[in-house]
Amino acid sequence: AVVSTQSGDYGRDLSVCRLFSVSMENFVKFIKHTISKVSPEISLEKAREELLSECDRYFEENIYLAAQAITTTTVNRINDGDTILIYGRSQLILRILLAAKKEGRKFRVMVVDNRPDLRGVNACERLTEADIPCSYVYINSATYVMKDQITKVLLSADALLANGYVLGPVGTAMLALIAHKYNKPVIVCCETYKFSERVQTDSILFNELADPKDMLKTKTGAASPLSDDADHHNVNLVNLVYDATPPTLVSIVITEIAELPCSSAPVILRRDTERRC
């Protein structure tokens, strides 16, 4: 009872700091389920040891080993001569590309980036350090490079919803739509701990708002044209974190279990529910 109470207090404190992502929500569910199975007859110290052990197992199976399995599967889909488009920076996608390079695959990478975070800069640096040929463009140039230069699109996901929609960094849906227009395969890499029972068809029902002041930052440090109006009541800056990509725009989702269509998300969710029972 003490462990359950403390974990509930910690969860509330964390939710005040930041809105829980799908992966965080799933981990909290796992913690609560694990606590519910702890015998009330054992000591508090023993209960904590069991909980930490289960947490270590969760991380090992769902994050580390899952990333390894996804990397192995995805590398087999990278062919010599490919030009792969990635978006921003994803540790999983970088791991896949570095593993493919290590296996001797010869390919190029097109890093598409977007303001205000510009995370693709770091991705480009990591890839060039590994001697992987890279090009870097902003998202407004995606249509131009997609038409004739790209052979496949490799994206990460923050969540895969029960209705097959992919929740990813804002801009993901736009890239998937452009790729679909030019018949380029869109491969989404997503661990199953990011699967959610939530149903969503737009980016408004559920989202996270980042700091709107980030949108006013410029590379040179010069004042943004919006700076003078940022505090006015008729200007509302909205810095969304996620967008929702329809399953019709995704060719395949690669998980640690198998390569699946987006429509198979309920199967994985049902499997996880049965494992918890």
C-alpha positions in Angstrom: 0.0 0.0 0.0 2.9 2.4 0.8 4.6 1.7 -2.5 1.3 2.2 -4.4 0.7 5.5 -2.6 4.2 6.7 -3.3 4.2 5.8 -6.9 0.9 7.6 -7.4 2.3 10.7 -5.8 5.4 10.5 -8.0 3.2 10.1 -11.1 1.2 13.1 -10.3 4.3 15.2 -9.8 5.7 14.1 -13.1 2.5 14.9 -15.0 2.6 18.4 -13.6 6.1 18.9 -15.2 5.1 17.6 -18.6 2.1 15.9 -20.3 2.7 12.2 -20.5 3.6 10.8 -23.9 2.1 7.4 -24.9 5.2 5.5 -23.9 5.2 7.2 -20.5 1.6 6.3 -20.0 2.3 2.7 -20.9 5.2 2.5 -18.4 3.0 4.0 -15.7 0.4 1.3 -16.4 3.1 -1.3 -16.2 4.3 0.0 -12.8 0.8 0.0 -11.4 0.1 -3.5 -12.7 3.4 -4.7 -11.2 2.7 -3.1 -7.8 -0.8 -4.8 -7.8 0.9 -8.2 -8.0 3.3 -7.5 -5.1 2.4 -9.6 -2.0 1.3 -7.3 1.0 3.1 -9.7 3.3 6.6 -8.9 2.2 8.7 -6.0 3.5 8.8 -2.6 1.9 12.5 -3.1 1.0 11.8 -6.4 -0.6 8.8 -4.9 -2.6 11.1 -2.1 -3.9 13.7 -4.7 -5.0 11.1 -6.6 -6.9 9.7 -3.5 -8.5 13.2 -2.3 -9.6 13.9 -5.8 -11.0 10.7 -5.7 -13.1 11.6 -2.2 -14.3 15.0 -3.4 -15.4 13.4 -6.3 -17.3 10.9 -3.9 -18.9 13.7 -1.6 -20.2 15.7 -4.5 -21.4 12.9 -6.3 -23.3 10.9 -3.3 -24.6 13.6 -0.7 -25.3 17.1 -2.2 -25.7 16.3 -5.6 -27.2 13.4 -4.2 -29.2 15.7 -1.6 -30.8 18.2 -4.3 -31.6 15.5 -6.5 -33.3 14.0 -3.5 -35.3 17.5 -2.5 -36.4 18.3 -6.0 -37.7 15.0 -6.2 -39.6 15.2 -2.7 -41.1 18.8 -3.0 -42.2 17.7 -5.9 -44.5 15.4 -3.5 -46.3 18.3 -1.1 -47.1 19.8 -1.8 -50.5 23.0 -0.6 -52.2 22.3 2.6 -54.1 19.3 3.7 -51.9 18.7 7.3 -51.1 16.9 7.3 -47.8 14.9 10.2 -46.5 14.8 10.7 -42.7 13.1 13.4 -40.7 14.8 15.3 -37.8 16.7 13.1 -35.3 15.7 9.7 -34.0 18.1 7.6 -32.0 16.4 4.4 -33.5 16.7 5.6 -37.1 20.3 6.7 -36.5 21.1 3.3 -35.0 19.6 1.6 -38.1 21.6 3.6 -40.6 24.9 3.2 -38.7 24.3 -0.5 -38.5 23.7 -0.6 -42.3 26.9 1.3 -42.9 28.8 -1.1 -40.6 27.5 -4.1 -42.7 28.9 -2.5 -45.8 25.7 -1.1 -47.4 26.3 1.8 -49.8 23.5 4.4 -49.6 22.9 8.1 -49.2 20.7 9.9 -46.6 18.6 12.9 -47.1 18.0 14.6 -43.8 14.8 16.7 -43.8 14.6 19.2 -40.9 12.1 21.7 -39.6 12.1 24.7 -37.3 12.2 25.5 -34.5 14.2 22.6 -33.1 16.4 21.8 -36.1 17.2 18.4 -34.7 18.3 17.2 -38.1 21.5 19.1 -37.7 22.7 16.7 -35.1 21.6 13.7 -37.1 23.5 15.0 -40.1 26.6 15.4 -38.0 26.4 11.9 -36.6 26.0 10.4 -40.1 28.8 12.3 -41.7 31.1 11.3 -38.9 30.4 7.7 -39.9 31.2 8.5 -43.5 27.6 8.2 -44.7 26.9 10.7 -47.6 24.3 13.1 -46.5 22.2 16.0 -47.8 20.3 18.4 -45.6 17.2 20.3 -46.6 14.3 22.0 -44.9 10.9 20.5 -45.0 9.6 23.0 -47.5 12.0 21.4 -50.0 10.7 17.9 -49.4 8.6 17.8 -52.6 11.5 18.7 -54.8 13.9 16.0 -53.4 11.2 13.4 -53.1 10.2 13.2 -56.7 13.5 12.1 -58.3 16.1 11.5 -55.6 14.5 9.4 -52.8 14.0 5.6 -53.0 12.4 5.1 -49.5 11.4 7.1 -46.5 12.4 5.9 -43.0 10.5 7.4 -40.1 10.2 6.9 -36.4 7.0 7.2 -34.3 6.1 8.5 -30.9 3.0 6.3 -30.9 0.9 3.9 -33.0 -2.8 4.3 -32.2 -5.4 1.6 -32.2 -7.0 2.9 -35.4 -3.6 2.7 -37.2 -2.7 6.3 -37.1 0.9 7.1 -36.5 1.7 9.9 -34.0 5.0 11.4 -34.8 6.9 14.7 -34.7 5.0 17.5 -36.4 5.8 17.4 -40.1 5.8 13.6 -40.3 2.3 13.5 -41.9 3.4 16.0 -44.5 6.4 13.9 -45.5 4.3 10.7 -45.6 1.7 12.4 -47.9 4.4 13.6 -50.3 6.0 10.2 -50.4 2.6 8.6 -51.1 2.1 11.1 -53.9 5.3 9.9 -55.6 4.8 6.2 -54.8 7.8 6.0 -52.4 7.6 3.4 -49.6 7.2 4.8 -46.2 8.7 2.6 -43.5 7.8 3.4 -39.8 10.0 2.0 -37.1 8.1 1.7 -33.8 8.6 -0.4 -30.6 5.5 -2.0 -29.3 5.7 -0.2 -26.0 4.6 2.8 -27.9 1.3 1.2 -29.1 -1.8 2.9 -27.6 -5.4 2.0 -27.2 -6.3 5.6 -28.0 -8.2 6.4 -31.2 -7.4 9.7 -33.0 -7.8 11.0 -36.5 -6.4 14.5 -36.2 -3.7 16.4 -34.3 -6.1 18.5 -32.2 -7.8 15.8 -30.0 -4.6 15.0 -28.3 -1.3 16.9 -28.6 1.4 18.6 -26.6 2.3 22.3 -26.8 5.9 23.2 -26.8 7.1 26.7 -25.8 5.7 29.1 -28.4 8.7 31.4 -27.9 10.8 28.9 -29.7 9.1 29.8 -32.9 10.5 33.3 -32.6 14.1 32.2 -32.6 16.2 32.9 -35.7 19.5 31.4 -36.7 21.2 34.8 -36.8 19.7 36.0 -33.5 17.9 38.8 -35.3 14.4 39.7 -34.0 11.6 37.7 -35.6 8.9 39.7 -37.5 6.4 38.4 -35.0 8.3 39.5 -31.9 6.6 42.9 -31.8 3.2 41.3 -31.9 3.9 38.2 -29.7 2.3 39.8 -26.7 -0.7 41.2 -28.4 -4.1 39.6 -27.8 -4.8 39.0 -31.5 -1.6 36.9 -32.1 -1.7 33.3 -30.9 1.5 31.3 -31.4 0.9 27.5 -31.4 3.9 25.2 -31.3 2.5 21.7 -31.7 4.8 18.7 -30.9 2.9 15.9 -32.7 0.9 15.2 -35.8 -1.2 12.2 -36.9 -0.4 10.3 -40.0 -3.2 8.2 -41.6 -2.5 4.5 -42.0 -3.1 4.8 -45.8 0.1 6.7 -46.1 2.3 4.2 -44.3 3.6 1.2 -46.3 4.7 -0.9 -43.3 5.5 -0.7 -39.6 8.5 -2.5 -38.3 8.4 -3.6 -34.7 10.4 -6.0 -32.6 7.7 -8.7 -33.2 7.2 -8.5 -36.9 6.7 -6.3 -39.9 3.0 -5.2 -39.7 0.5 -3.0 -41.5 -0.9 -0.2 -39.4 -4.2 -2.0 -39.2 -2.6 -4.7 -37.0 -2.1 -2.4 -34.1 -5.2 -3.9 -32.2 -3.6 -7.4 -32.5 -0.5 -6.2 -30.6 -2.6 -4.3 -28.1 -4.7 -7.4 -27.4 -1.5 -9.5 -27.0 -0.1 -7.1 -24.5 -3.4 -7.1 -22.6 -3.5 -10.9 -22.4 0.1 -10.9 -21.1 -0.8 -8.6 -18.3 -3.7 -10.8 -17.2 
